[in-house]
Amino acid sequence: MHWEHRFNHMVKRYNEIYRVQMPNITPHVCRHTYCSNMAKSSMNPKTLQYLMGHSDIGVTLNTYTHLGLEDAADELKRMEDLEIARKELEKAKGEKPVSQKMFRAI
């Protein structure tokens, strides 16, 4: 409760000074933020589960991790960039990619 009181005091002082009001922040909100930021930075989900102290991975991923549309768009862009890099590498090597059409079922 001590930390929550300190957070609330800081928010109250901020709100007295500035027009754009800040909502109350609790240490528990910081846990959610930490978990979301670690997930966004591609931390291994099982490692994150351990660090959060959860016995179930579902709690870590479904309750504490908050990702949005921007995060999905960033991930798709990253996958697109990987595909472009893979094609450039194949082009540089002069090799054709292996496909299922090269093999016959017997």
Secondary structure as UniProt FT lines:
FT   HELIX           2..17
FT   HELIX           27..40
FT   TURN            41..42
FT   HELIX           45..52
FT   HELIX           57..58
FT   HELIX           59..64
FT   HELIX           69..93
FT   HELIX           100..102
//
